[in-house]
């Protein structure tokens, strides 16, 4: 049976107290009447009260002073102040003191009940969010990893066991599941936490440049190599190198990476002398490497070198119990110092979503909702439909075309802009992006390589400032 909510009424006017008690009891509340602040404080120490409705002008301690004292003993209880002297100054003073709301006498009965309902709903949301925050803190078992599902608890346990190991780890899972978060957590909970953690996105760097990025090059090794450059293996020396989307690494670099894993030394492009490195390798992919090996696109021997310790992260749709915790985490992350709450209806809507883009899509949804919400509470209408948002939607596409027309872009420039927008919306997932664009995945890869080469060429011809 649900407990009747108790409201403490504080007013030195007996007729006003009687009227308010009658109003509240008729509305289904339990009312406790007090003739002044001292009696109210005594009741609050004894009662499980849900809200306080207090006059401002009273003999002895005023309502504004009462608010401050209440927050010392019961910081979570909302206080609504009433006064017949409704001025801007008193309203500002009331809110600064910490009052939840402020109503002016004479008031309509509905005004009192509406203010109380808002206060009680706010308190309920705060309590729910505090519960979720506690759950987040309790279930963030390692670093920034969030989850209460059995799968995530298994990941927590694995991270604890392998953090200080030198063995390579292969992290698998769909795009957006948090593979880099797992990698960072492994590193930053290890004894090497103060050493470098260097992430490399193997998809973002064309194969022709990846070897130089990883192993470095000597001066004159190729056109444009005006100076020698340390590779990322050397940058990560003593720490961890995270190779993200390693399934997209080309065969030539795969061969050289295998040699590094075997010999623990690198050879810069164009160099003669090998360089010893002490680097732990963490790798991640959203591809089925077994299928890639079967197709001859990924080396078997490299796979076994990397897959010493496998860690698989299931998609978010298979662990819905993690959605409220992740939503709360992202809400806190993007709201900053602003108060922000997810309404129960919004939380339920999130639980009905499939989140094909996984945690990354959920984070984007929360960040967008914070920007669109009119107040601190995020309702279901503030959450756009993820299925409609993946790929831009008609309205967004029309806006993109209008903006392109205003800037008088060429068709090639518009095409480039649209491809970039789709890649952004899919979180860089080229497989999904290619599917949305209606082109072959290899075409998209070749396109990105041409763009990278063009950018590199432009950089080489730009005079130093």
C-alpha positions, 0 to 999 in steps of 0.5 A: 500500500502506498504511503500518503504523502505528508505536507507540513503546513507552517503559518501563524494565521490559524484560519489560513492553516485550517484552510490549507489543511482542509485543502490538502486532506481533500486532495489526498495528502496527510497534513501537519499544521504548525503555528511557527518555524520552531514547531515545524522543525520539531515535526520535521525531525520526527515525521517522514515529511515529503514537502513543506508549505510555509508562510514567509512573514512569521514572528521570530524565524521567517519562512526564508530563514526556515528554508535554510535551517530545513536544508541543514537537517533535511536537504532533499525536502522541497519547501514552497513559500507563501506571502501576501507581500509578493515582490520581486525582492522577496521572490529572489530572496526565497529562491536564493534561500533554496525554496523550490517555489513561491506563491503569492496570497491570495492564491487559488487552491489549484495553484497550491496543489500544482506547486506541490505536485511539481515539487513532489515530482521533482523530488521523485525524479531526484531520488530516482536519479540518485538511485541511478547514480549510486547504481552507476558508482556501484557498477562502474567496477573498473574505470569508466566501464558502466554496466550491471549486466552479466556480460559487463560484470564478466568484462569487469572481472577480466579487466581486473585479471589482465590489467598488469599482464603483458599479453596482447588483448583482442577486443571485439564488438560492434561499432559503438559498444565501447571497445576503446573504453575497455582498452583505456580501462585496461591501461589506466588500471595497470601498473603502466597507468602513468606511461603513454596510452596511444590510440591508433584508428587503422581505418582513418589512416590510409594503408600507404601512410599507416606504416610510417605512422606506426614505425616512423621514417627517416629523412628522405625515406620518401617524397615529402619526408624532409625530416625524420619522424618517430612512429607511434610505437616509439611514442608508446614505448613503456606503455600501451598501443591501442590498434582500433579497427585492426581488421581494416589493416592492409596485408603489408602492414599486417606482416610488419606488425607481426614481426614487431610482435615477435621481435619487440623491435621496429624498423622505421621506413627507410631505416637500417637500424632496428629500434627496441620497443617495450609496448603492450598491444591492445587491438579492437575490431568490429569485424568477424576476423574468422571470416576475414582469415577465411577470405585471406584478408587477415593473417592467421598468425597475426590473429593468434598473436593478438588474440592471446586474451579475447574480450567480447562486448555484446551489443547494447540491445542484448544487455538492456539493463545497462541502458539506464545506467549509461543514460545517467552517465552520459547525462552527467557527462554532458549536463556539466553543472546544469541540473538535468533529469530523465523523466520516467517516460523518457527512460521507458522510451530508451528501453524500447530502442534497439540502439543499432549504434550501441552506446555511442548512439545512446550518448548522441541521443542524450546530448541532443536531448539536453540541447533540445529540452526546455527545462532540466527534465528530459521528456520522451518528446525530447528524445528523437527516434534513433531509427529516424536519426541514423542517416540524417532523416528527410528534414535534415537532408533538406537542410543540408541541400539548402545550405549547400545551395546557399554556399553554391557548392559544386555537386562534388563538394555536396557529395563530399559533404553528404558522405562526411555527414553520413560517416558522422551519423554512423560514428565512423562505421564505414560498413553502415555508411556504405549501406546507407550511401548505396555504394560498395564498402571498397569504394568508400575506402578508396574515396577516403584514401584519395581524400587523405592523399589530397590533404597530405599533398596540400599540407606539403605545398603549404608554406610554413608560417 
